[in-house]
Amino acid sequence: MLFIGGFAGFFMSSSSSGQAGATTVTFYITETIGIGTSTAQLSGSVEIDGSSTVYPITEAVAEEFMKLHPNVRVTVGISGTGGGFKRFVSGETDINDASRPILKTEAETAAKNGVGWIEIPIAIDGLAVVVNPENDFVDCLTISELREIWRPDSSVKFWSDVRPEWPEEPIRLYGPGPDSGTFDYFTERVVGKLKSSRTDYVASEDDNVLVASVESEKYALGYFGYAYYVNNKDRLKVVKIRDDAVPSSECILPDEETITTFTYPLARPLFIYVNREKFEKKTELREFVYFYLENGANIVKTVHYVPLSDNYYRLATAALKSGITNGLYELTLIKGKDLGPS
């Protein structure tokens, strides 16, 4: 049992069930005690970059945190998951917002640079496929149809190339750029190969630009994080998705329930990655991460994302305050699903 920080104890044990690869992880939390350093005079800075999808959550957390701690400056940038990781693995930033897990190549670069990291899931998001509100013929697309549209050697130019009964009108494609974690997730999940996509589309790392583009073009098709659709649902039409690789599958509309249960085919977790050494040295960074998790469920809902379970946020906070920084993804009970690149 650990007696670190403000907790009387947090520990975990694991045991194998006898089946190959099957391990049970059990976490125990005992009573919280009032030990800790006051943060009333907290000061310093926290620098964050990364995913435009995660940005609204982190920005909302940062605003609330700075109200409590006005002497701490928290800056949140948007250079995409991949662009943010380029800075993070070189030690430039404290936190990277990520709409996918860290890639093997990024983890290797971090190790070469002596940068350790803590992986913290913070929410669930669905990737929304959208068309213009005037589009009256597209109600549902299959994963195979999306693959045919977006694969690098795609011959699809008109809507009628997808289904003959659809209009012979050119498809105007909009999506995130190659530094985006949403791009990485979509290409891995839909096209079948990480970063494999046709290039003759309008790309932007700013989801608000994509929203405006689809809204202005009658025959447009685009994709981005579900929360951006929810915030602009009067300007867009969301498309149901069917995973035709699954027998007897149905067209599924993204909403809080289908995303939470992962019945929606394009649901995924969202993360923050924290520089481990800085987390240990910077009190303001530790307090910001604790605040993020302690208030995560409510703030996630406020900005129209789907929170993880309340139990997860409680356990993850307790783990970090007890000095345990590994295994937080396992606490979500969703690791191992088909959730994109790794």
C-alpha angles and dihedrals in degrees: 000000000000125000102191132136115338100337130094089211148342122172140151137207133193135203136181119239095210093256118111110268094358114133130166116213117197123192124197127196123187130192119315115237130200101251122127146093118283113250096197092112095038114153140165135075142288119201119202133177138162139069122048087205093058093039097089091054096046093042090053091049091048093052093051092044093052090052088061094038108031092171092064116083114208116188122191120195132188114218097134128263094281094042090049092049090054088062095037097053090052091054097250098124137042097219136018120205108218135187090194137032118276112276122241091245091052092048090050092051090049090052092050089052093047093245115147120194143197117219112215122179110213108173148346122253135185122216107234122214108204142184135187115286089241090062103107100171106057114077101143137014128193124227088246091054091049089049092053090050097047107031115115095249095042117153092194110121103144133043087242088063088066096046122000093223091060121091121280090240125131117260111234106207126207129177147134122295126252094269090062123102087214088059090050092049094046095048092047095044100037109022092035099233130076113255091359109138143130110263102210095094135095108263129195135165088211110083091198089063090052091050092052092046095052090045091055099047120067096205097039127132122192144157136212141132118323094235090064089055092049090052090050104031092130088060100044144041117227119217125224115237128216122195097217091187087073115077114244091004120164136214106270126203115214113245137137094278098046092045094047092050093041091233086126103085095225101051119130142166124254125218148192118212115208126201102246098210093047090047089057095045105037116069092191091055093050092049091048092053092047090049090049092056097038091054098027100106094053096043092046089056092046092060092043101255125127116256126220116240119300088237091059094055091048094049095044092051091049092049094052093045089052093052097258109132103161129077099032092129089059089057090066090064089219101091112118097039119121093271105146138266126001 
